[in-house]
Amino acid sequence: MRSLRALLELQRWQIEVLSDRLYSSDPGGIAAKRLLALKRSEAESLQAPKAVNDP
């Protein structure tokens, strides 16, 4: 039980740190936002093309 609690606490800390980096006004936050935007645009462009008979 102690190890699960420690793991949960670690994950909460990681989320907090990542959130602070993502939404901060420093250059690291801007870089994270740009990286997320790039990943999203790549994911959208990688969608399967429609077949000829698809609506």
PyMOL Python script that loads the backbone (N, CA, C, O; Angstrom):
from pymol import cmd

cmd.read_pdbstr("""\
ATOM      1  N   MET A   1       0.821  -1.192   0.000  1.00  0.00           N
ATOM      2  CA  MET A   1       0.000   0.000   0.000  1.00  0.00           C
ATOM      3  C   MET A   1       0.871   1.264   0.000  1.00  0.00           C
ATOM      4  O   MET A   1       0.550   2.252  -0.662  1.00  0.00           O
ATOM      5  N   ARG A   2       1.964   1.215   0.745  1.00  0.00           N
ATOM      6  CA  ARG A   2       2.861   2.369   0.782  1.00  0.00           C
ATOM      7  C   ARG A   2       3.453   2.669  -0.584  1.00  0.00           C
ATOM      8  O   ARG A   2       3.574   3.827  -0.984  1.00  0.00           O
ATOM      9  N   SER A   3       3.822   1.604  -1.297  1.00  0.00           N
ATOM     10  CA  SER A   3       4.434   1.817  -2.618  1.00  0.00           C
ATOM     11  C   SER A   3       3.415   2.402  -3.596  1.00  0.00           C
ATOM     12  O   SER A   3       3.771   3.230  -4.434  1.00  0.00           O
ATOM     13  N   LEU A   4       2.157   1.981  -3.499  1.00  0.00           N
ATOM     14  CA  LEU A   4       1.125   2.542  -4.373  1.00  0.00           C
ATOM     15  C   LEU A   4       0.898   4.018  -4.066  1.00  0.00           C
ATOM     16  O   LEU A   4       0.723   4.834  -4.971  1.00  0.00           O
ATOM     17  N   ARG A   5       0.905   4.343  -2.793  1.00  0.00           N
ATOM     18  CA  ARG A   5       0.733   5.737  -2.392  1.00  0.00           C
ATOM     19  C   ARG A   5       1.911   6.580  -2.882  1.00  0.00           C
ATOM     20  O   ARG A   5       1.721   7.708  -3.337  1.00  0.00           O
ATOM     21  N   ALA A   6       3.117   6.038  -2.791  1.00  0.00           N
ATOM     22  CA  ALA A   6       4.303   6.756  -3.262  1.00  0.00           C
ATOM     23  C   ALA A   6       4.247   6.953  -4.775  1.00  0.00           C
ATOM     24  O   ALA A   6       4.605   8.015  -5.285  1.00  0.00           O
ATOM     25  N   LEU A   7       3.798   5.925  -5.485  1.00  0.00           N
ATOM     26  CA  LEU A   7       3.670   6.024  -6.935  1.00  0.00           C
ATOM     27  C   LEU A   7       2.633   7.078  -7.318  1.00  0.00           C
ATOM     28  O   LEU A   7       2.858   7.868  -8.234  1.00  0.00           O
ATOM     29  N   LEU A   8       1.517   7.090  -6.628  1.00  0.00           N
ATOM     30  CA  LEU A   8       0.484   8.084  -6.884  1.00  0.00           C
ATOM     31  C   LEU A   8       1.015   9.493  -6.627  1.00  0.00           C
ATOM     32  O   LEU A   8       0.755  10.410  -7.406  1.00  0.00           O
ATOM     33  N   GLU A   9       1.739   9.657  -5.563  1.00  0.00           N
ATOM     34  CA  GLU A   9       2.318  10.966  -5.235  1.00  0.00           C
ATOM     35  C   GLU A   9       3.317  11.397  -6.313  1.00  0.00           C
ATOM     36  O   GLU A   9       3.354  12.565  -6.699  1.00  0.00           O
ATOM     37  N   LEU A  10       4.122  10.453  -6.792  1.00  0.00           N
ATOM     38  CA  LEU A  10       5.076  10.750  -7.865  1.00  0.00           C
ATOM     39  C   LEU A  10       4.343  11.189  -9.128  1.00  0.00           C
ATOM     40  O   LEU A  10       4.735  12.161  -9.773  1.00  0.00           O
ATOM     41  N   GLN A  11       3.285  10.474  -9.476  1.00  0.00           N
ATOM     42  CA  GLN A  11       2.524  10.820 -10.673  1.00  0.00           C
ATOM     43  C   GLN A  11       1.873  12.192 -10.535  1.00  0.00           C
ATOM     44  O   GLN A  11       1.846  12.963 -11.494  1.00  0.00           O
ATOM     45  N   ARG A  12       1.357  12.496  -9.368  1.00  0.00           N
ATOM     46  CA  ARG A  12       0.765  13.824  -9.142  1.00  0.00           C
ATOM     47  C   ARG A  12       1.818  14.904  -9.324  1.00  0.00           C
ATOM     48  O   ARG A  12       1.550  15.942  -9.929  1.00  0.00           O
ATOM     49  N   TRP A  13       3.013  14.664  -8.805  1.00  0.00           N
ATOM     50  CA  TRP A  13       4.093  15.628  -8.934  1.00  0.00           C
ATOM     51  C   TRP A  13       4.476  15.806 -10.400  1.00  0.00           C
ATOM     52  O   TRP A  13       4.686  16.929 -10.858  1.00  0.00           O
ATOM     53  N   GLN A  14       4.567  14.683 -11.144  1.00  0.00           N
ATOM     54  CA  GLN A  14       4.933  14.760 -12.557  1.00  0.00           C
ATOM     55  C   GLN A  14       3.893  15.555 -13.347  1.00  0.00           C
ATOM     56  O   GLN A  14       4.245  16.367 -14.202  1.00  0.00           O
ATOM     57  N   ILE A  15       2.618  15.318 -13.059  1.00  0.00           N
ATOM     58  CA  ILE A  15       1.552  16.050 -13.741  1.00  0.00           C
ATOM     59  C   ILE A  15       1.644  17.538 -13.429  1.00  0.00           C
ATOM     60  O   ILE A  15       1.486  18.379 -14.314  1.00  0.00           O
ATOM     61  N   GLU A  16       1.898  17.849 -12.178  1.00  0.00           N
ATOM     62  CA  GLU A  16       2.017  19.250 -11.771  1.00  0.00           C
ATOM     63  C   GLU A  16       3.184  19.930 -12.483  1.00  0.00           C
ATOM     64  O   GLU A  16       3.047  21.050 -12.976  1.00  0.00           O
ATOM     65  N   VAL A  17       4.321  19.258 -12.536  1.00  0.00           N
ATOM     66  CA  VAL A  17       5.501  19.826 -13.189  1.00  0.00           C
ATOM     67  C   VAL A  17       5.249  20.015 -14.684  1.00  0.00           C
ATOM     68  O   VAL A  17       5.559  21.066 -15.244  1.00  0.00           O
ATOM     69  N   LEU A  18       4.681  18.987 -15.329  1.00  0.00           N
ATOM     70  CA  LEU A  18       4.412  19.092 -16.759  1.00  0.00           C
ATOM     71  C   LEU A  18       3.384  20.182 -17.050  1.00  0.00           C
ATOM     72  O   LEU A  18       3.508  20.920 -18.028  1.00  0.00           O
ATOM     73  N   SER A  19       2.386  20.274 -16.208  1.00  0.00           N
ATOM     74  CA  SER A  19       1.368  21.308 -16.372  1.00  0.00           C
ATOM     75  C   SER A  19       1.982  22.699 -16.211  1.00  0.00           C
ATOM     76  O   SER A  19       1.673  23.611 -16.978  1.00  0.00           O
ATOM     77  N   ASP A  20       2.839  22.853 -15.229  1.00  0.00           N
ATOM     78  CA  ASP A  20       3.515  24.136 -15.030  1.00  0.00           C
ATOM     79  C   ASP A  20       4.370  24.499 -16.242  1.00  0.00           C
ATOM     80  O   ASP A  20       4.418  25.659 -16.651  1.00  0.00           O
ATOM     81  N   ARG A  21       5.033  23.516 -16.802  1.00  0.00           N
ATOM     82  CA  ARG A  21       5.868  23.783 -17.984  1.00  0.00           C
ATOM     83  C   ARG A  21       5.003  24.147 -19.177  1.00  0.00           C
ATOM     84  O   ARG A  21       5.339  25.052 -19.941  1.00  0.00           O
ATOM     85  N   LEU A  22       3.901  23.449 -19.338  1.00  0.00           N
ATOM     86  CA  LEU A  22       3.045  23.659 -20.501  1.00  0.00           C
ATOM     87  C   LEU A  22       2.385  25.030 -20.468  1.00  0.00           C
ATOM     88  O   LEU A  22       2.311  25.709 -21.491  1.00  0.00           O
ATOM     89  N   TYR A  23       1.909  25.437 -19.306  1.00  0.00           N
ATOM     90  CA  TYR A  23       1.144  26.672 -19.218  1.00  0.00           C
ATOM     91  C   TYR A  23       1.924  27.854 -18.658  1.00  0.00           C
ATOM     92  O   TYR A  23       1.343  28.905 -18.389  1.00  0.00           O
ATOM     93  N   SER A  24       3.218  27.697 -18.480  1.00  0.00           N
ATOM     94  CA  SER A  24       4.016  28.803 -17.966  1.00  0.00           C
ATOM     95  C   SER A  24       4.325  29.788 -19.080  1.00  0.00           C
ATOM     96  O   SER A  24       4.142  29.489 -20.260  1.00  0.00           O
ATOM     97  N   SER A  25       4.791  30.960 -18.694  1.00  0.00           N
ATOM     98  CA  SER A  25       5.110  31.986 -19.685  1.00  0.00           C
ATOM     99  C   SER A  25       6.575  31.936 -20.111  1.00  0.00           C
ATOM    100  O   SER A  25       7.007  32.725 -20.951  1.00  0.00           O
ATOM    101  N   ASP A  26       7.334  31.016 -19.538  1.00  0.00           N
ATOM    102  CA  ASP A  26       8.749  30.931 -19.920  1.00  0.00           C
ATOM    103  C   ASP A  26       8.904  30.176 -21.241  1.00  0.00           C
ATOM    104  O   ASP A  26       7.959  29.523 -21.684  1.00  0.00           O
ATOM    105  N   PRO A  27      10.074  30.253 -21.878  1.00  0.00           N
ATOM    106  CA  PRO A  27      10.281  29.612 -23.181  1.00  0.00           C
ATOM    107  C   PRO A  27      10.000  28.110 -23.186  1.00  0.00           C
ATOM    108  O   PRO A  27       9.593  27.567 -24.213  1.00  0.00           O
ATOM    109  N   GLY A  28      10.211  27.431 -22.059  1.00  0.00           N
ATOM    110  CA  GLY A  28       9.920  25.994 -22.008  1.00  0.00           C
ATOM    111  C   GLY A  28       8.450  25.714 -22.232  1.00  0.00           C
ATOM    112  O   GLY A  28       8.093  24.732 -22.883  1.00  0.00           O
ATOM    113  N   GLY A  29       7.588  26.576 -21.693  1.00  0.00           N
ATOM    114  CA  GLY A  29       6.150  26.415 -21.881  1.00  0.00           C
ATOM    115  C   GLY A  29       5.763  26.619 -23.337  1.00  0.00           C
ATOM    116  O   GLY A  29       4.916  25.907 -23.876  1.00  0.00           O
ATOM    117  N   ILE A  30       6.396  27.602 -23.963  1.00  0.00           N
ATOM    118  CA  ILE A  30       6.118  27.875 -25.372  1.00  0.00           C
ATOM    119  C   ILE A  30       6.567  26.697 -26.230  1.00  0.00           C
ATOM    120  O   ILE A  30       5.866  26.300 -27.161  1.00  0.00           O
ATOM    121  N   ALA A  31       7.727  26.143 -25.921  1.00  0.00           N
ATOM    122  CA  ALA A  31       8.237  25.001 -26.679  1.00  0.00           C
ATOM    123  C   ALA A  31       7.305  23.799 -26.534  1.00  0.00           C
ATOM    124  O   ALA A  31       7.049  23.083 -27.502  1.00  0.00           O
ATOM    125  N   ALA A  32       6.804  23.586 -25.332  1.00  0.00           N
ATOM    126  CA  ALA A  32       5.896  22.458 -25.110  1.00  0.00           C
ATOM    127  C   ALA A  32       4.609  22.644 -25.907  1.00  0.00           C
ATOM    128  O   ALA A  32       4.090  21.687 -26.482  1.00  0.00           O
ATOM    129  N   LYS A  33       4.097  23.858 -25.943  1.00  0.00           N
ATOM    130  CA  LYS A  33       2.875  24.129 -26.709  1.00  0.00           C
ATOM    131  C   LYS A  33       3.111  23.901 -28.195  1.00  0.00           C
ATOM    132  O   LYS A  33       2.267  23.336 -28.890  1.00  0.00           O
ATOM    133  N   ARG A  34       4.266  24.348 -28.672  1.00  0.00           N
ATOM    134  CA  ARG A  34       4.583  24.153 -30.098  1.00  0.00           C
ATOM    135  C   ARG A  34       4.719  22.671 -30.427  1.00  0.00           C
ATOM    136  O   ARG A  34       4.273  22.215 -31.480  1.00  0.00           O
ATOM    137  N   LEU A  35       5.342  21.922 -29.509  1.00  0.00           N
ATOM    138  CA  LEU A  35       5.503  20.497 -29.737  1.00  0.00           C
ATOM    139  C   LEU A  35       4.151  19.796 -29.785  1.00  0.00           C
ATOM    140  O   LEU A  35       3.921  18.942 -30.642  1.00  0.00           O
ATOM    141  N   LEU A  36       3.258  20.154 -28.868  1.00  0.00           N
ATOM    142  CA  LEU A  36       1.916  19.568 -28.875  1.00  0.00           C
ATOM    143  C   LEU A  36       1.170  19.921 -30.159  1.00  0.00           C
ATOM    144  O   LEU A  36       0.496  19.067 -30.735  1.00  0.00           O
ATOM    145  N   ALA A  37       1.282  21.153 -30.606  1.00  0.00           N
ATOM    146  CA  ALA A  37       0.620  21.572 -31.841  1.00  0.00           C
ATOM    147  C   ALA A  37       1.175  20.791 -33.032  1.00  0.00           C
ATOM    148  O   ALA A  37       0.421  20.387 -33.917  1.00  0.00           O
ATOM    149  N   LEU A  38       2.479  20.583 -33.052  1.00  0.00           N
ATOM    150  CA  LEU A  38       3.100  19.807 -34.128  1.00  0.00           C
ATOM    151  C   LEU A  38       2.610  18.369 -34.118  1.00  0.00           C
ATOM    152  O   LEU A  38       2.276  17.812 -35.164  1.00  0.00           O
ATOM    153  N   LYS A  39       2.566  17.764 -32.925  1.00  0.00           N
ATOM    154  CA  LYS A  39       2.096  16.383 -32.810  1.00  0.00           C
ATOM    155  C   LYS A  39       0.655  16.270 -33.286  1.00  0.00           C
ATOM    156  O   LYS A  39       0.302  15.323 -33.989  1.00  0.00           O
ATOM    157  N   ARG A  40      -0.180  17.236 -32.904  1.00  0.00           N
ATOM    158  CA  ARG A  40      -1.588  17.208 -33.326  1.00  0.00           C
ATOM    159  C   ARG A  40      -1.705  17.332 -34.836  1.00  0.00           C
ATOM    160  O   ARG A  40      -2.488  16.611 -35.455  1.00  0.00           O
ATOM    161  N   SER A  41      -0.943  18.230 -35.436  1.00  0.00           N
ATOM    162  CA  SER A  41      -1.024  18.417 -36.881  1.00  0.00           C
ATOM    163  C   SER A  41      -0.517  17.173 -37.620  1.00  0.00           C
ATOM    164  O   SER A  41      -1.055  16.801 -38.663  1.00  0.00           O
ATOM    165  N   GLU A  42       0.515  16.539 -37.075  1.00  0.00           N
ATOM    166  CA  GLU A  42       0.999  15.294 -37.679  1.00  0.00           C
ATOM    167  C   GLU A  42      -0.059  14.204 -37.581  1.00  0.00           C
ATOM    168  O   GLU A  42      -0.275  13.460 -38.537  1.00  0.00           O
ATOM    169  N   ALA A  43      -0.713  14.107 -36.439  1.00  0.00           N
ATOM    170  CA  ALA A  43      -1.734  13.077 -36.240  1.00  0.00           C
ATOM    171  C   ALA A  43      -2.904  13.297 -37.197  1.00  0.00           C
ATOM    172  O   ALA A  43      -3.458  12.338 -37.734  1.00  0.00           O
ATOM    173  N   GLU A  44      -3.280  14.559 -37.410  1.00  0.00           N
ATOM    174  CA  GLU A  44      -4.382  14.852 -38.325  1.00  0.00           C
ATOM    175  C   GLU A  44      -4.003  14.522 -39.764  1.00  0.00           C
ATOM    176  O   GLU A  44      -4.835  14.035 -40.528  1.00  0.00           O
ATOM    177  N   SER A  45      -2.767  14.781 -40.131  1.00  0.00           N
ATOM    178  CA  SER A  45      -2.348  14.533 -41.509  1.00  0.00           C
ATOM    179  C   SER A  45      -2.120  13.050 -41.782  1.00  0.00           C
ATOM    180  O   SER A  45      -2.054  12.635 -42.939  1.00  0.00           O
ATOM    181  N   LEU A  46      -1.999  12.253 -40.731  1.00  0.00           N
ATOM    182  CA  LEU A  46      -1.758  10.823 -40.916  1.00  0.00           C
ATOM    183  C   LEU A  46      -3.030   9.985 -40.948  1.00  0.00           C
ATOM    184  O   LEU A  46      -2.954   8.757 -40.948  1.00  0.00           O
ATOM    185  N   GLN A  47      -4.190  10.621 -40.974  1.00  0.00           N
ATOM    186  CA  GLN A  47      -5.427   9.854 -41.023  1.00  0.00           C
ATOM    187  C   GLN A  47      -5.513   9.138 -42.360  1.00  0.00           C
ATOM    188  O   GLN A  47      -5.023   9.623 -43.379  1.00  0.00           O
ATOM    189  N   ALA A  48      -6.143   7.981 -42.333  1.00  0.00           N
ATOM    190  CA  ALA A  48      -6.241   7.154 -43.535  1.00  0.00           C
ATOM    191  C   ALA A  48      -7.042   7.887 -44.611  1.00  0.00           C
ATOM    192  O   ALA A  48      -8.072   8.497 -44.323  1.00  0.00           O
ATOM    193  N   PRO A  49      -6.565   7.823 -45.835  1.00  0.00           N
ATOM    194  CA  PRO A  49      -7.314   8.465 -46.923  1.00  0.00           C
ATOM    195  C   PRO A  49      -8.608   7.706 -47.200  1.00  0.00           C
ATOM    196  O   PRO A  49      -8.703   6.500 -46.972  1.00  0.00           O
ATOM    197  N   LYS A  50      -9.592   8.436 -47.691  1.00  0.00           N
ATOM    198  CA  LYS A  50     -10.860   7.799 -48.021  1.00  0.00           C
ATOM    199  C   LYS A  50     -10.707   6.988 -49.295  1.00  0.00           C
ATOM    200  O   LYS A  50     -10.007   7.393 -50.223  1.00  0.00           O
ATOM    201  N   ALA A  51     -11.369   5.839 -49.331  1.00  0.00           N
ATOM    202  CA  ALA A  51     -11.374   5.026 -50.547  1.00  0.00           C
ATOM    203  C   ALA A  51     -12.319   5.663 -51.561  1.00  0.00           C
ATOM    204  O   ALA A  51     -13.099   6.553 -51.223  1.00  0.00           O
ATOM    205  N   VAL A  52     -12.244   5.211 -52.774  1.00  0.00           N
ATOM    206  CA  VAL A  52     -13.038   5.792 -53.836  1.00  0.00           C
ATOM    207  C   VAL A  52     -14.539   5.667 -53.535  1.00  0.00           C
ATOM    208  O   VAL A  52     -15.308   6.576 -53.850  1.00  0.00           O
ATOM    209  N   ASN A  53     -14.954   4.565 -52.935  1.00  0.00           N
ATOM    210  CA  ASN A  53     -16.380   4.335 -52.691  1.00  0.00           C
ATOM    211  C   ASN A  53     -16.858   4.862 -51.343  1.00  0.00           C
ATOM    212  O   ASN A  53     -18.046   4.760 -51.035  1.00  0.00           O
ATOM    213  N   ASP A  54     -15.978   5.414 -50.546  1.00  0.00           N
ATOM    214  CA  ASP A  54     -16.384   5.955 -49.248  1.00  0.00           C
ATOM    215  C   ASP A  54     -17.137   7.269 -49.456  1.00  0.00           C
ATOM    216  O   ASP A  54     -16.803   8.043 -50.353  1.00  0.00           O
ATOM    217  N   PRO A  55     -18.145   7.518 -48.635  1.00  0.00           N
ATOM    218  CA  PRO A  55     -18.883   8.784 -48.762  1.00  0.00           C
ATOM    219  C   PRO A  55     -18.056   9.967 -48.317  1.00  0.00           C
ATOM    220  O   PRO A  55     -18.529  11.103 -48.361  1.00  0.00           O
TER     221      PRO A  55
END
""", "prot")
cmd.dss("prot")
cmd.show_as("cartoon", "prot")
cmd.util.cbc("prot")
cmd.orient("prot")
